Amino acid sequence: MTNSTDLTGKLLIAMPDMKDARFNRAVIFICAHSSDGAMGLIVNKPAPDVRFSDLLEQLSINEDDQTTDVRIHIGGPVETGRGFVLHTSDYNSDAGTMEVADGFAMTATLDILEDIATGGGPNRSMLGLGYTGWGPGQLESELVNNGWLVCNATDDILFGRAAEHKWTAALKVLGVNPLMLSASGGSA
């Protein structure tokens, strides 16, 4: 199956009958999508026992009074030891910032954490430990099988602190009442 619609910069919203528990009520920001596959970050599943200040200490990064507390999320089940910072496009690292979509970028290099620790990072950001990934045609197949809904990303959904409300907020972008979603989909 070819990639007829580029979903880069869009949000995937898990349908209620998602079989994989790791993606139950997940909202995923798609960072890259092509005929080679797709990569994204879950934006609504905070890592329960990981604090940004602890991460900085573990990486021997000194923080100052300007340090912004960055919410750390479980970005996905792939490469969970790696961090990916999704952020507003006001920040650019010479070491490797990838412009994702209008207003959004991703950086996976240590310098962004150093800059955030000293008050020089992006206006808004979240850090994902690990990422979600799909092989060629896999995401398209899941979409055809009603596994996901797709909507436009908003700053509040990506960077808001109320992770427990992001799934419902993403559905509201589409005008969908979560109570009206069927736990089982069909196709015509």
Summary of the structure (lengths in Angstrom):
residues: 188
radius of gyration: 16.6
end to end distance: 18.9
largest distance: 57.4
contacts: 572
relative contact order: 0.22
helix: 23%
strand: 31%
